Amino acid sequence: MLRKIRITLATVMFIGITWLFLDFTGTAYHLVGWTPKIQFLEAVLAGSVLIVVGLTVLTLIFGRIYCSVICPLGIMMDIFGWLGKKAKKNRYSFSKEMKWLRYPMLVVLIVAHMAGVAVLVQLLAPYSTFGLIATNLLQPVYQAGNNVLATIAEHFDSYAFYHSEIWLRSVASLVIALVMLIVIVVLAWRNGRTWCNTICPVGTLLSLISRFSFLKIRFDADKCRNCSLCSKNCKAACIDYKTHTVDASRCVVCGNCIESCKFGALSYARKTSRTSITSQTSETSNTSKTNTKNDGRRAFLISSALLTTAALAQQKDKMMDGGLAEIADKVAPERQTPLTPPGSLSAQNMAHNCTGCQLCISQCPNQVLRPSDDWLHLMQPVMSYERGYCRPECNRCSEVCPAGAIKPIKPEDKASTQIGHAVWIKKNCIVLTDDVECGNCARHCPVGAIEMVPSNPDDEESPYVPAVNEARCIGCGACEYLCPARPFSAIYVEGHEVHKEV
């Protein structure tokens, strides 16, 4: 029963959070937008005390069920491990805890976060690693499948699906995602939970709590026949059948050992005395029935606790519309200061809190966000306007960010938040180079920060060129995106280190 409940809850969580990363229509967020909010590291960074306390209490009661039910990377490793088990049964064995590796990795994460070395945090954080893989490798496949269905639907005059453009956001992120996937597949296929119990800092932190959990996998030495099936089916390599001990710090309460034991020597229970064990041995049939009932109760408690935690993370949904048609052949300008999304407050806040999970990037309806190629802030979102602009009424990225890197911001507040300012490049402007009238940038500026003025102040008949009111500009990028100059826009947005109110 324990294993079945674990698989059911993990399946629901994995499908939900994967769909959230793959979906480009905004539908998934309104149904499963709470799933990133209950990820442990992201809740810590976001200051979500209620979620952190809830997950801590959950671990103190049930053990490390977070790693096998809530963490998408852990669930993905279980899938690859299961496929490896199909190839070769009973392939695991007990190994001692690698304290020399797992605790230094936790220290590395903490120091990297404090020092602002984002790339180390992103490579070690389990949720961000999964997000990196889902956004760069799985979403294009999902979009390709959608486009096939859209083509078929059009043939029958149906608009149930619409085409989605597949484009490469970052070569560096794609390569890193592929390497991480290969490493995780190999480790999970061969050794199950090696990544979780030796590298993952979240798993290490939860292991310190799970040592004191109320419910644990426990041996009944009188029933054990030392057949070693429990150890051979333990993907966490934490069961030593010779000494009848289970390392609770590494156990993820998957239930595989209980199912594989043919003698009922293992149970998921609180600590019992030697006398009670002896008494239970003499009444085998009654104990079996009682254990079955208790397993059902415990499974119910686990599912209830997880659903409660999920409910606490839910927030009110908001609707918004989609992006604009693409204007091709744009080349990104070299910005001295990168643009960070409204709500991120500053480049420092983004660098300090962002785990590079890519969720905001995959959810951006206007294709404005993409992973940074700067090695110090690798995979963190930056803005660029070759494919769209940051519409004032859109706040999707601030809604989905689970780590507090992009704070929730209302559309009316976003319209008065200055993330940068427009800069006119005279040599690129077609008014002067091609001797034509334009004014696109002034017509489409949503805040009226651009006006057309004579290029020669002393001649009212001279060609009119844009003049930017930097104090009024919010840096949305409408001018840059809609500028007809190619390949470089005649007007582009320079970012601000610290966002301002206008």
C-alpha positions, -999 to +999 in steps of 0.1 A: +000+000+000+028+024+009+045+019-025+013+023-044+004+056-027+039+068-033+038+060-070+003+076-074+013+108-057+046+110-075+029+104-109+005+132-103+032+156-092+056+147-120+030+150-147+017+183-133+051+200-129+064+187-163+033+200-180+038+234-164+073+236-180+061+223-214+029+242-218+031+274-239-006+284-238-008+294-201-034+267-193-012+246-170-004+275-147-040+279-136-042+242-127-008+232-114+009+266-108+013+256-071+038+228-078+069+250-080+059+268-048+064+237-027+100+230-038+122+232-007+151+253-018+129+277-038+106+281-008+136+290+014+148+316-011+114+331-015+110+333+023+078+311+023+079+303+060+047+283+059+059+260+031+093+255+047+078+247+081+053+224+064+079+204+045+101+202+077+072+188+097+064+165+069+100+151+070+100+149+108+069+127+107+072+106+075+109+108+066+123+119+032+091+115+013+098+149-003+125+133-024+103+106-038+070+124-041+075+161-045+110+167-061+106+163-099+143+154-103+140+127-077+109+113-094+127+114-128+156+094-114+132+068-101+118+065-136+153+059-150+161+036-121+129+016-127+139+011-164+173+000-153+157-025-129+137-039-158+170-047-175+185-062-144+166-072-113+180-072-077+210-051-088+215-028-058+236-033-027+243-016+006+270+011+007+281+034+036+271+070+037+296+093+018+298+120+044+330+132+028+311+142-003+275+150+006+281+175+034+308+195+014+283+198-015+258+214+009+285+238+021+293+246-015+257+255-022+254+278+008+287+295+001+279+299-037+245+314-028+261+339-003+288+348-028+264+352-057+280+325-078+247+316-095+260+289-118+270+266-089+236+270-072+218+262-105+238+230-112+232+217-076+196+227-070+174+197-080+143+216-092+164+240-114+182+210-129+149+194-138+136+227-152+167+231-173+162+197-188+124+202-193+127+236-209+157+229-232+151+193-242+115+183-235+096+215-245+108+215-281+096+179-285+063+188-270+060+218-293+069+197-323+041+172-314+017+201-310+027+215-344+020+181-360-015+181-345-020+217-356-012+207-392-036+178-391-063+200-375-060+226-402-065+200-428-099+194-413-106+231-408-102+228-371-084+253-348-082+231-317-044+235-320-022+263-332+014+263-344+042+273-319+076+284-330+105+263-319+136+284-314+170+280-297+171+303-267+207+295-256+233+271-269+251+270-235+219+261-217+211+234-243+245+218-239+244+219-201+209+204-201+221+176-223+251+169-202+231+169-170+205+146-184+232+121-195+248+122-160+215+117-142+204+089-165+237+070-161+237+074-123+201+065-119+203+035-143+233+020-126+230+031-089+195+045-083+196+074-058+234+082-060+227+118-071+202+123-043+224+110-015+258+122-025+254+154-046+220+170-040+223+196-012+185+196-006+186+158+000+215+163+024+197+190+043+165+169+046+187+139+056+197+158+088+160+161+096+149+126+086+173+110+111+147+121+137+116+112+118+087+096+137+080+070+111+108+049+096+115+017+077+124-007+105+136-043+108+120-071+129+152-092+134+132-122+145+115-125+112+145-117+090+161-146+072+191-125+058+180-132+022+193-097+012+163-090-011+156-057+007+192-045+001+192-056-035+160-036-041+170-005-022+178+023-047+192+044-019+217+017-009+208+024+027+197-011+040+223-033+057+205-066+061+235-081+080+231-057+109+193-052+104+197-014+101+183+012+077+200+045+073+171+069+077+191+098+064+193+083+030+160+064+029+134+081+007+105+058+019+099+043-015+084+011-001+103-012-024+120-031+004+087-038+022+072-052-010+103-073-018+106-089+017+089-123+017+090-127+054+074-095+067+106-085+084+103-048+074+076-023+083+070+014+081+064+023+117+074+042+148+100+028+171+089-003+190+103-020+220+119-055+220+090-069+240+064-057+215+084-072+187+085-106+204+048-104+211+041-096+175+061-126+163+040-150+183+008-137+167+018-136+130-016-136+114-031-109+136+000-088+131-003-091+093-039-078+094-030-050+117+000-040+096-022-039+065-046-015+083-018+006+096-002+009+062-035+022+048-037+047+076-001+059+071-006+061+034-037+082+040-018+105+064+010+109+038-013+119+010-033+142+033-001+159+044+011+164+009-022+177-003-024+202+026+011+214+018+001+218-019-030+237-009-010+262+012+011+270-019-018+278-042-023+314-053-051+332-071-050+327-108-049+356-133-057+356-170-036+373-197-034+372-234-006+361-257+022+375-278+026+393-310+036+382-345+073+379-351+093+405-370+122+385-385+159+391-389+165+411-357+199+410-340+202+416-303+222+447-294+251+446-270+237+460-237+262+473-211+237+463-184+214+433-189+177+437-186+160+418-158+122+414-156+099+438-138+095+426-102+131+414-100+139+447-083+176+447-093+203+427-110+217+418-075+183+404-063+180+384-094+216+370-091+211+363-054+177+345-055+173+330-090+180+293-092+179+292-130+149+269-131+138+283-165+101+283-156+097+321-163+115+316-196+093+287-207+061+305-196+069+339-212+042+344-238+060+371-258+094+352-261+112+381-243+130+360-217+160+338-224+189+322-204+219+344-199+252+333-215+272+352-189+291+325-169+286+344-136+248+344-141+245+315-164+210+303-172+193+331-152+167+350-173+176+381-192+153+401-215+158+408-252+133+421-278+140+404-311+108+383-309+085+405-289+083+431-262+074+431-225+038+440-226+027+462-196-004+441-189+016+408-187+029+396-153+033+359-160+069+356-150+063+372-116+034+348-110+053+316-117+087+324-101+089+302-070+122+315-056+114+352-051+139+363-078+109+380-095+086+393-069+048+393-076+039+426-094+005+439-105+001+451-141-007+486-129+026+487-109+045+472-137+035+500-160+053+524-137+084+503-131+115+514-150+138+484-158+158+504-184+155+533-209+155+536-246+186+548-265+185+561-301+212+551-325+214+578-352+235+558-377+208+530-378+177+551-382+160+546-416+147+582-415+182+594-421+198+564-439+169+558-463+153+592-464+118+579-454+092+588-428+088+564-399+079+572-363+071+535-354+088+539-320+068+570-310+035+555-322+038+523-303+054+535-271+028+526-244+038+553-220+044+581-245+081+584-237+091+590-273+082+619-296+093+628-331+113+660-334+131+677-364+166+663-369+177+699-374+162+721-346+166+751-368+147+736-397+111+724-392+112+708-426+141+685-417+133+647-412+117+639-379+136+616-356+128+601-322+137+619-289+135+598-258+123+611-224+144+588-202+125+598-171+093+585-185+105+554-204+099+521-186+121+499-209+094+477-222+111+473-256+081+481-278+102+506-297+132+482-301+110+453-313+089+474-338+118+494-352+120+485-389+158+490-392+177+458-399+197+440-387+202+463-357+174+485-344+178+522-345+166+523-309+173+498-282+168+495-244+197+498-220+191+480-186+193+495-151+211+478-123+183+489-099+148+493-110+130+526-105+095+540-101+084+565-127 
